[in-house]
Amino acid sequence: MPFSAADMTDETPYTYTRWGNPTIRRLECTLASLESGEAAVCFASGMAAISGLYHTLLAPGDHMIIADVCYPGALELARSVLEPKGVSISHVDTSEPELVRQALRPETKLVYIETPCNPILRIADIRAIAQIARAAGALLAVDATFASPAVTRPLELGADLVLHSLSKYLGGHGDTLGGAIIGKRQVVEPIRRAGVIHLGGVMSPFSAWLIIRGLATLTLRMAAHSESSLIVARFLEDHPKVLKVLHPGLASHPQHELAAGQMAQFSGMLSFQTENPMQVARNMAERLRVFHYAVSLGHHRSLIFHVPTADLQRTSLRLDDAGLARYRDWAGDGVFRTSVGLEDAGDLCRDLEKALE
Ligand SMILES: *Cc1c(COP(=O)(O)O)cnc(C)c1O
């Protein structure tokens, strides 16, 4: 029996859940096979997975390239924890692989991207960025929470690591939290040691059980999310009060072809702009009956929430002038981030129609 995580092997029996647990291990095996990965490690939340990743792969003096638009927690954690520790960070528009190449330095250890990205559904070209990162000796990590492995499998496209918030599509029911990192065993196991065993971000086995149950319907759910979100996106595109709709499956999405090349279907996320968004947001909170006016995504229930550009810029993005101009090309003053659930698509369109009157 080992007394330290340093002596643990695959043969070490289950003695204590932070070191290893059969229910969590069962989920890890399923996730590894869904993503065509060698190994997977689960965490208490998506943010615990991101913390474990940063902590394990980046030391003082190292450099990380991070997508300038992605999940706010990933940006805020990088600024609040990595930078003070002496890790330098470049915020890059990763929808342009060439900008990733230009940002590389000899000390770049990690390229961190998210596709499709929160909240504007901009796409990053995983194949192109994987080649650029590999040539420079840096690892590429892809947060594919918005896609799920039923839509995109980043490891098959050349990424080194894929991350998920299991709280979203993989759990699928909005009733638990979890995170995961999947990739080569030699990269994943040190992340387990640091992030789970030492930093303590261990998943609850009950959450693992709920997520295993959710995964049983992943294929069916993602097909339904993908089909309904396109119906809702087309309905919104035709609506006179809607200024713009962002959905990677629409021909009007600026990267529709790239999306079609790396997404098997287009998932359930879309964002849209309207006139008078603050009034529309109030109307939504009062009038929506099928959608829930609430944050989060990937649940069986449809969720919608307004993300004002000025607020997101102040708290999280902190883009330079050029980056903010690019963000505003997609989002204007703000977007209604929409997670299309498993309800009838016609009911969802009628619900939005009432809120937009
Ligand atoms: C929700 C989310 C996270 C964080 O996951 P938690 O489980 O809430 O900690 C990270 N990335 C993306 C894209 C997310 O949507």
The ligand as a Gaussian input file, in Angstrom:
#p B3LYP/6-31G(d) Opt

LIG

0 1
 C      -19.309000      26.223000     -17.670000
 C      -18.055000      26.266000     -18.434000
 C      -16.817000      26.106000     -17.798000
 C      -16.682000      25.981000     -16.293000
 O      -17.295000      24.819000     -15.845000
 P      -17.914000      24.638000     -14.354000
 O      -18.349000      23.212000     -14.374000
 O      -19.039000      25.616000     -14.228000
 O      -16.822000      24.936000     -13.397000
 C      -15.676000      26.111000     -18.587000
 N      -15.739000      26.265000     -19.921000
 C      -16.917000      26.440000     -20.564000
 C      -16.914000      26.624000     -22.035000
 C      -18.108000      26.441000     -19.842000
 O      -19.272000      26.627000     -20.490000

